[in-house]
Amino acid sequence: MFNTTTAGHQSALKSLFRRNAVATLSELREALDVSSRTTVFFALKSLGYFSSYSHAGRYYTLAHIPNFDEHGLWFHNEVRFSVHGTLRNTVVALAQQAQGGLSHQELQNLLGIRLQDTLRNLATAELVGRARSGTVYVYVSADAERAAEQVRYREQVDRDIAEMLRVATDEEVVEVLVEALKEAPEIPEPEVVARRLVARGIRLEPHHVEQVYEAHGLSPGKKTAPHSSRRSRR
């Protein structure tokens, strides 16, 4: 009798979740025609399930339904699930795994819900670390060694981004032009000019050289330098 009942409940759950990817406890009770929470969760457990980390955990889905992304997250409309289970466990896992930690806003964007109280409570309980990186605080692993690695990685990424976004100074522009026009009428590739400048202690990336080329009408392999031709026509 027990096995027959369990099989019947499993069949009812499968039928419900074929129609709807997620369900509330009241919908599960109705599908099973029972009032007992224990019976509902026994049936869910027999098939494997996840409860949502959003909506105070009021939604459920069977374990085979979610297609979790690289962060272990799956969203069904406004209902959000995590392979890590609860919101607290999810935040701890994400903070631990992120190479450069995650800021409050980054976590909130990922998870899609407000996190202020959760983050404060986790930091107070020392389940996650909190460290300053540049102008923001990031949540990192509770392990001090791992946290230090995450902060170093984030600071390096920030430096790399700043270098990518910066514009060459007037003095650097002159150095690029001097180096580029040494072999006129041939114009060397930006990578070549960048290497030569770095060897002279002028730290510029190829994309900086490309910016100077574009601004001055130069292109690799061009036979004549535009500025020279303009001067000759005057």
Secondary structure, DSSP 8 states (H G I E B T S, - for coil): -HHHHHHHHHHHHHHHHHH-S-EEHHHHHHHHT---HHHHHHHHHHH-EEE-SSGGG-EEEETTS----TTSEEEETTEEEETT-SHHHHHHHHHHH-TT-EEHHHHHHHH-S--HHHHHHHHHTTSSEEEEETTEEEEE-SSHHHHHHHHHHHHHHHHHHHHHH----HHHHHHHHHHHHTTTTS---HHHHHHHHHHTT----HHHHHHHHHHTT--TT-SS-HHHHHHHH-
